[in-house]
Amino acid sequence: MGASKTVHFTNKQNQIAEIAKAVGHPARVAILEYLAKVNACVCGDIVNELPLAQPTVSQHLKALKQAGLIKGSIDGNAVCYCIDEKGIEQLQTYFSKLSLMITEQKNTCC
C-alpha cells in the first residue's frame, strides 16, 4: 500500500493491516507458534526449527517485532525473543469485534 493512500484510513485500520501483513508469511506464523510453545528463545533456536538461513529468520523476526507481535531483549551477545501479548491481544480484539459485527448483521449475502 502506497504511503499516500494510508492517510485515507484510520490509525487502527493501518495498525491492523501492518499486523496482518506481518503474519502473512508462513515462516512468521511458524515463528509465532514456536515462540508460543517455548515461551522465549534466541534466534539460533528458531533457525534450528525452520528450514531457513539465519539472515532470513532475522528478517522475519524484525518484521514481527516492528508489527508489535514479538519483543526482544538483549541477553549477552544474543537477543532473546518472546511473544508480545499486547500485539496478540490487539489482533484478537479486532477479529472478535469483526466477528461480532458479522454475527449481528445476520449477513444474508451469497
PLY file of the C-alpha trace (Angstrom):
ply
format ascii 1.0
element vertex 110
property float x
property float y
property float z
element edge 109
property int vertex1
property int vertex2
end_header
0.00 0.00 0.00
1.45 3.34 -1.01
2.29 5.75 1.78
-0.01 8.38 0.30
-3.01 6.03 0.41
-2.72 5.10 4.08
-3.86 8.59 5.12
-7.36 7.69 3.91
-7.69 5.09 6.66
-7.82 5.27 10.44
-4.78 4.63 12.60
-6.44 1.44 13.84
-7.03 0.19 10.28
-3.40 0.90 9.40
-2.20 -0.89 12.56
-4.28 -3.99 11.85
-3.09 -4.01 8.24
0.52 -3.86 9.43
-0.04 -6.75 11.83
-1.87 -8.77 9.17
0.99 -8.15 6.75
3.44 -9.44 9.36
1.53 -12.71 9.81
1.02 -13.03 6.06
4.04 -15.29 5.64
4.09 -18.94 6.76
7.58 -18.61 8.26
6.34 -15.84 10.53
3.35 -17.91 11.55
5.74 -20.76 12.35
7.93 -18.40 14.40
4.92 -17.19 16.41
3.80 -20.76 17.04
7.29 -21.78 18.12
7.64 -18.80 20.47
4.22 -19.55 21.96
5.37 -23.12 22.60
8.80 -22.38 24.11
7.95 -19.01 25.70
11.31 -17.38 24.84
14.40 -18.18 22.80
17.26 -16.77 20.79
17.43 -16.52 17.01
19.66 -19.61 16.73
16.96 -21.75 18.34
14.46 -20.60 15.72
16.96 -21.23 12.92
17.28 -24.81 14.17
13.50 -25.22 13.95
12.93 -23.77 10.49
14.32 -24.69 7.08
15.64 -21.14 6.63
19.02 -19.45 6.83
19.84 -17.29 9.84
19.69 -13.98 7.92
16.23 -14.89 6.61
14.99 -15.77 10.10
16.41 -12.47 11.38
14.45 -10.56 8.72
11.24 -12.36 9.71
11.89 -11.60 13.38
12.44 -7.95 12.50
9.07 -7.79 10.68
7.25 -9.43 13.60
8.93 -7.09 16.06
8.07 -3.98 14.01
4.43 -5.12 13.91
4.44 -5.45 17.71
3.82 -9.19 17.75
7.11 -10.14 19.41
9.63 -8.39 21.60
13.30 -8.97 22.19
15.71 -8.33 25.00
19.49 -8.44 24.83
20.91 -11.48 26.60
24.70 -11.28 26.39
25.52 -11.04 22.70
22.22 -12.59 21.61
18.65 -11.31 21.53
16.05 -13.34 23.40
12.65 -13.20 21.67
9.18 -13.79 23.08
5.56 -13.07 22.18
4.37 -9.52 22.81
0.98 -10.09 24.42
-0.22 -6.57 23.57
0.14 -7.17 19.83
-1.60 -10.53 20.00
-4.41 -9.03 22.12
-4.84 -6.24 19.57
-5.24 -8.77 16.76
-7.57 -10.92 18.85
-9.73 -7.94 19.80
-10.01 -6.82 16.19
-11.14 -10.22 14.92
-13.53 -10.69 17.85
-15.20 -7.35 17.11
-15.33 -8.10 13.39
-16.87 -11.49 14.06
-19.46 -9.94 16.37
-20.37 -7.34 13.75
-20.86 -10.06 11.16
-22.96 -12.16 13.54
-25.15 -9.20 14.49
-25.75 -8.30 10.86
-27.01 -11.81 10.14
-25.42 -11.41 6.77
-27.59 -12.91 4.03
-25.22 -12.15 1.20
-24.26 -15.07 -1.04
0 1
1 2
2 3
3 4
4 5
5 6
6 7
7 8
8 9
9 10
10 11
11 12
12 13
13 14
14 15
15 16
16 17
17 18
18 19
19 20
20 21
21 22
22 23
23 24
24 25
25 26
26 27
27 28
28 29
29 30
30 31
31 32
32 33
33 34
34 35
35 36
36 37
37 38
38 39
39 40
40 41
41 42
42 43
43 44
44 45
45 46
46 47
47 48
48 49
49 50
50 51
51 52
52 53
53 54
54 55
55 56
56 57
57 58
58 59
59 60
60 61
61 62
62 63
63 64
64 65
65 66
66 67
67 68
68 69
69 70
70 71
71 72
72 73
73 74
74 75
75 76
76 77
77 78
78 79
79 80
80 81
81 82
82 83
83 84
84 85
85 86
86 87
87 88
88 89
89 90
90 91
91 92
92 93
93 94
94 95
95 96
96 97
97 98
98 99
99 100
100 101
101 102
102 103
103 104
104 105
105 106
106 107
107 108
108 109
